[in-house]
Structures are given as C-alpha cells and as structure tokens.
Amino acid sequence: MKIWRLALTRRWLGYLAVAVVFAIACAGLSRWQVDRTNEARNANQLVERNFNSSPVPLSSVLPGLTSYRASNEWKQVSVSGRYLPSEELLVRNRPLDGNPGFEVLTPLLLDDGTVFVVDRGFVPTGSKQDRPDHIPEPTTDRVSVIVRLQGSEPVIDGRTAASGQIQTINLPTVASLVAKPTYTGAYGLMVSESPSVATRPRAQPEPTLDEGLHISYAIQWVLFAIMAFLGLGYAIRQEYRIRNADDPEERERADERERRKLAKPRSDSEIEDEMLERAGR
C-alpha cells in the first residue's frame, strides 16, 4: 500500500478534518491575541497623547452632561466650583499597589449649577473596619481643579454597597444620589487643586504602558496549528511503516534509518540514560 492511499482512507480523512477544525480554531485565537495587542497599543498611545496634555476648560471637551468620547480619556481639563462634601461617596474594592481600599468621589458644584464628579484619590481600608480610618476633607472654599477625564463605569449586577458607598463609578447612579444636574459621560481623576488642602487622598499613578505577551501567545497558537498537521503526518507515516514492515523496500529503508541512528553521536542525556540503566541492573 502506498502511503498516500493510507492517508486517503476514511479514518485518516476523519483525523484530517479534526486537524483542520483545530487549526481554524487556533487561527481564530491567534487573531484574537493580535487584536488584543492592537487594543493595548492604542490604549498606550492614548495615554502618551493625553496624560500630560495642557488643561483646557471642561466645556470645550464635554459640551453636554452626557458628552464623552473614548479619545477624551486621560485628557486634562479644568473645572471650578465648590465641593459638596455631604454628597461624597466611597468606591469599594479599589486596590492600589496591592493594598485594598477605596476611591473618594466628591461632587463639585460648578458655577452654572451643574455637578461634575471629582475622584480625589485613594484611601486604604481601615485597620479594624471595612471603611477608611480617615478620609481627608476637601476644602470648603471655592476651588479650581485640574482633572484627567475617565468614562463612566458599568453597573455590576448582584453587588451591593453600604450607605455612602458604591461598587463602581457609574455616573448615572451617582447623579441619582446627588439629585442635581450631573455630568454622566465622564468624571475626573484629580491632578491638582487651588487652593489645596494640607492632606488629600493618594493620587492615582500614571498607568503602566505595556502591550503584554499577546504577540507571543498569537505565535504559539499558530505553532499549535502547524503541530497538528505535523503530528498527523507523523502518525500516518508510523502506521504505514508498521503495516509494511515485511516489505523488502521498507525493511531496507528501516535498516538505513537504524544505521544513521547508530552513526549519529550520542547526546549527553543518552549517555547518562545508558549509565543509569547499567547501574540499575
């Protein structure tokens, strides 16, 4: 039997179909990893472009309460008004440098009567209770604040929070609690304020620019697809050799393979295996 005739039997064609499906799946997963690399690269470029941008008035970036575009993320804007400390909220489950804690959201009442939510920073969880031991108070004076814009976060179903706390920075939820016309498209991470207070919550650090290992994973998925076909070819060849072991031509080829194997210098691992085998006798 010729090897190609063996490969075209129903059983091996079935294995080939499985290998093709597996390869298609691997190609899809590889493409997904490439897309994730592109997403990470675009996010890094956005940080590089906006993080240290010159502050501009809030209204020039967010003309309406619901205005926000993904390209606005990290852009610096300036706002002025008075904090509403009685409406302050804590965002739960916000670790920083591996430490559990909260982010402090303090609504800022602007001169036109609207409210913009300012994230004043991070405070750690208390030593004896599930809330901060101390929250630095905002200034009671009129204040000018520079912030970096962030989009509203989605609500996570099934999660609850104690009074004065929220699970995510979902701005429509914040607006319903403040009960005043509130910007629901974006909030701001505080950069600085004037006048400033003696102490403030810890500022959020600049995000790390890292594309991750997605390209490596993409290459691995391609290699897995190739290995599926190489493994299929190896299995067909081995079965062909077994079925034709008595064929004179195949015996001659087997003898030639054995001669080449014996002529090949042995590796250190093979020598070690032989020594161990002798010692175990």
C-alpha positions, 0 to 999 in steps of 0.5 A, a space after each residue: 500500500 502506498 502511503 498516500 492511499 493510507 492517508 486517503 482512507 476514511 479514518 485518516 480523512 476523519 483525523 484530517 478534518 479534526 486537524 483542520 477544525 483545530 487549526 481554524 480554531 487556533 487561527 481564530 485565537 491567534 487573531 484574537 491575541 493580535 487584536 488584543 495587542 492592537 487594543 493595548 497599543 492604542 490604549 498606550 498611545 492614548 495615554 502618551 497623547 493625553 496624560 500630560 496634555 495642557 488643561 483646557 476648560 471642561 466645556 470645550 471637551 464635554 459640551 453636554 452632561 452626557 458628552 464623552 468620547 473614548 479619545 477624551 480619556 486621560 485628557 486634562 481639563 479644568 473645572 471650578 466650583 465648590 465641593 459638596 462634601 455631604 454628597 461624597 461617596 466611597 468606591 469599594 474594592 479599589 486596590 492600589 499597589 496591592 493594598 485594598 481600599 477605596 476611591 473618594 468621589 466628591 461632587 463639585 458644584 460648578 458655577 452654572 449649577 451643574 455637578 461634575 464628579 471629582 475622584 480625589 484619590 485613594 484611601 486604604 481600608 481601615 485597620 479594624 473596619 471595612 471603611 477608611 480610618 480617615 478620609 481627608 476633607 476637601 476644602 470648603 472654599 471655592 476651588 479650581 481643579 485640574 482633572 484627567 477625564 475617565 468614562 463612566 463605569 458599568 453597573 455590576 449586577 448582584 453587588 451591593 454597597 453600604 450607605 455612602 458607598 458604591 461598587 463602581 463609578 457609574 455616573 448615572 447612579 451617582 447623579 441619582 444620589 446627588 439629585 442635581 444636574 450631573 455630568 454622566 459621560 465622564 468624571 475626573 481623576 484629580 491632578 491638582 487643586 487651588 487652593 489645596 488642602 494640607 492632606 488629600 487622598 493618594 493620587 492615582 499613578 500614571 498607568 503602566 504602558 505595556 502591550 503584554 505577551 499577546 504577540 507571543 501567545 498569537 505565535 504559539 497558537 499558530 505553532 499549535 496549528 502547524 503541530 497538528 498537521 505535523 503530528 498527523 503526518 507523523 502518525 500516518 507515516 508510523 502506521 504505514 511503516 508498521 503495516 509494511 514492515 515485511 516489505 523488502 523496500 521498507 525493511 531496507 529503508 528501516 535498516 538505513 534509518 537504524 544505521 544513521 541512528 547508530 552513526 549519529 553521536 550520542 547526546 549527553 542525556 543518552 549517555 547518562 540514560 545508558 549509565 543509569 540503566 547499567 547501574 540499575 541492573 
